Every structure is written in structure tokens, then in C-alpha cells.
Amino acid sequence: MKETLIQQEQNLAVESFSTANSFEQTSKIIDFPRQVAGLTIVDIGAGASTCVAELREKGANALAVDYRYYNPKKLKRSVDRKLADVPAILNERVNEARTNLGAFFTEDLEISGQQQFVRLSRKLRDRFFYNLGLGRGQYIAALAGFLPIRSNSVDFVYSTQALSTFLLKEAEVFQSAMDETFRILKTGGEIQIQPWISNLFHWSNEERGNAQAFLQHLENSSISYQIEQLPGLRGPRLKIVKN
Ligand SMILES: C[S@@+](CC[C@H](N)C(=O)[O-])C[C@H]1O[C@@H](n2cnc3c(N)ncnc32)[C@H](O)[C@@H]1O
């Protein structure tokens, strides 16, 4: 059973892509606690983001988890491949958003500009690999469903463009990753996942069904959650508190 889940999750992970974000960019997506100093924070599917390094500079005990940390060369290749595709991907997203929600939603992508986006991502990627080289143990090579992190030890978990983007394709894999997240979280701790299913961009019927089943599972277990709309092309975000 466990072997199958590992295999299933690995299959989804290898089909994923990697990106690079900063704390500033991530703050527009994730509602971080006002004071992060002293908190244990885990970024699941962190990719080549500098967010965890920046959280540590603010005094947090922040940890980044990513399957591609097993092979940093593959991580770099994955980011570079993604960046090479950016103009086509952004055009596709902008068109899709226009069709679904109207032109004003495309504003932030058009203002930031593709070249600027690629330049920033490259800078973040290079900073990430510099930080990784310092090797302070905050970069954990693991699958989201099998975290080498103690139970009840984490205050805040977040995941941007990772857990929902890749794992919702298989209900069991997503559920197992969420169970793991709950396991490491302290009572009163919080999870934030972005993007959650919406009519923005394409989500398969299967992913929509799996997302709905997961929310139903939370309701059946009397676990409270909120789905919050974010501006522009970012939204929505799922927030869950472990009670
Ligand atoms: C699109 S990137 C997102 C990176 C970062 N969170 C951001 O917003 O820029 C997705 C990352 O999730 C990682 N990933 C995908 N599936 C995973 C899994 N099952 N367990 C751990 N990491 C996974 C990939 O290796 C990739 O680096």
C-alpha cells in the first residue's frame, strides 16, 4: 500500500515543473503570520524559491521541502526549461483568464512584463543555489506525503503551485500529503495552499472532484477551512487550521 503511494506520488512529482519565487512575491499569495521570528514554518514544494532563506533571515525556523532536492541539477534544469517557455505560458494563461474572467484580471502579468519576470526568476534561482550551497540543512529532499519532520512540531505550512497543482490529480496522493501536513502541524497551526480550484485556468473534472471530496472530508472531520479569493491571476487560496 505504502509502496504504491510512493510510486504514485513520484510519478506525479516527475511530471511537475519547478519555479523560483521570493518572500515578497510569496507574501502576495500567502498570508504569513505578522511575526515569523521563532516560528517553525515549512514550505512544501518550495522549488528554487528564496522564500525560506528570507524567512530564516527574519528569525523563523523555516524549512523547504521539495522532491527535486534529491537532484539539484534536475531542479535547475526544470526551472530553466520553465523560464524558456514563459512567453508561451503567460500568453496562454492571459488568454484563458480573459475568456473565463475578463481582461482586467490580466493586468498584473501585463504590467510586470515577461522579460522582467524571467530576469527576476533567474536572479532568485541563482540566489537559491547560492543558499543551497551554504547547506544549513533547511532544504529537505522528500515527497510531500512522506515528510521526515517530527509530529506536532510546525506552526505554519504553506505550498504555492505545488500540492494542489500536481497532487490533486490523484485523490489518495493528495489526501496522504495533507495527512502528513496535519501530522507535522501543532494544534492551532495553519496550512495555506495556493491555488485552490476555481474557474480560473483549467482544472480537470477529476481534480475538481478530488478537491471537493477533500473539502467534504474536512467537513466530516469537523475541521474548519476557508477559501479566500486573491487578486488577479493568483487566486484562490485554501486555509485550514488544525484544531
Ligand atoms: C511550480 S514549483 C513551485 C515552487 C514554489 N513553491 C513557487 O511557488 O515558485 C513546484 C515544485 O513542487 C515540487 N513537487 C512536485 N510534486 C512534489 C511532491 N509530491 N513532493 C514534493 N515536492 C513536489 C517540484 O519539484 C517543484 O519544484
The ligand as a Tripos MOL2 file, in Angstrom:
@<TRIPOS>MOLECULE
LIG
   27    29     1     0     0
SMALL
NO_CHARGES

@<TRIPOS>ATOM
      1 C1          5.8660   25.0680   -9.6990 C.3       1 LIG1
      2 S1          7.0860   24.7050   -8.4870 S.3       1 LIG1
      3 C2          6.6090   25.8090   -7.2130 C.3       1 LIG1
      4 C3          7.8130   26.3440   -6.4770 C.3       1 LIG1
      5 C4          7.4780   27.4410   -5.4730 C.3       1 LIG1
      6 N1          6.5790   26.9750   -4.4530 N.3       1 LIG1
      7 C5          6.9080   28.6430   -6.1900 C.2       1 LIG1
      8 O1          5.7450   29.0000   -5.9530 O.co2     1 LIG1
      9 O2          7.6310   29.2200   -7.0170 O.co2     1 LIG1
     10 C6          6.5280   23.1360   -7.8680 C.3       1 LIG1
     11 C7          7.5780   22.3750   -7.0490 C.3       1 LIG1
     12 O3          6.9120   21.3090   -6.3780 O.3       1 LIG1
     13 C8          7.7950   20.1860   -6.3510 C.3       1 LIG1
     14 N2          6.9760   18.9830   -6.1740 N.ar      1 LIG1
     15 C9          6.0600   18.4920   -7.0420 C.ar      1 LIG1
     16 N3          5.4760   17.3990   -6.5320 N.ar      1 LIG1
     17 C10         6.0460   17.2120   -5.3030 C.ar      1 LIG1
     18 C11         5.8440   16.2390   -4.2790 C.ar      1 LIG1
     19 N4          4.9640   15.2730   -4.4170 N.pl3     1 LIG1
     20 N5          6.5840   16.3390   -3.1570 N.ar      1 LIG1
     21 C12         7.4830   17.3330   -3.0010 C.ar      1 LIG1
     22 N6          7.7050   18.2850   -3.9310 N.ar      1 LIG1
     23 C13         6.9980   18.2160   -5.0710 C.ar      1 LIG1
     24 C14         8.5150   20.2400   -7.6870 C.3       1 LIG1
     25 O4          9.7380   19.5430   -7.6400 O.3       1 LIG1
     26 C15         8.6530   21.7430   -7.9140 C.3       1 LIG1
     27 O5          9.9290   22.2260   -7.5470 O.3       1 LIG1
@<TRIPOS>BOND
     1     1     2 1
     2     2     3 1
     3     2    10 1
     4     3     4 1
     5     4     5 1
     6     5     6 1
     7     5     7 1
     8     7     8 2
     9     7     9 1
    10    10    11 1
    11    11    12 1
    12    11    26 1
    13    12    13 1
    14    13    14 1
    15    13    24 1
    16    14    15 ar
    17    14    23 ar
    18    15    16 ar
    19    16    17 ar
    20    17    18 ar
    21    17    23 ar
    22    18    19 1
    23    18    20 ar
    24    20    21 ar
    25    21    22 ar
    26    22    23 ar
    27    24    25 1
    28    24    26 1
    29    26    27 1
@<TRIPOS>SUBSTRUCTURE
     1 LIG1         1 GROUP 0 **** ****
